[in-house]
Amino acid sequence: MRGFRLTRLQPGSLLQRLGLQPGDVIQKVNGLSLNSPEEALVAYQQLHNEGTVRLEILRRNRPFTLTYEIR
């Protein structure tokens, strides 16, 4: 399994408000794979120029996509 598994989310945190849950594995952000800390940093840096964020995750071993518009 590739990506970053979320193990704990603070109640009311941004990630929780975005709909992410403990156990979710974030695999891609806007099509960029998250297989290493370096890839995660590249994805984070590119978000500054984006109007939409698309998270591809695994939830209970099933693919799921969350899409958000940034204003």
PyMOL commands that set and color helices and strands:
alter all, ss='L'
color gray80, all
select helices_A, chain A and resi 14-17+37-47
alter helices_A, ss='H'
color red, helices_A
select strands_A, chain A and resi 4-5+25-29+32-33+52-59+62-69
alter strands_A, ss='S'
color yellow, strands_A
deselect
rebuild
show_as cartoon
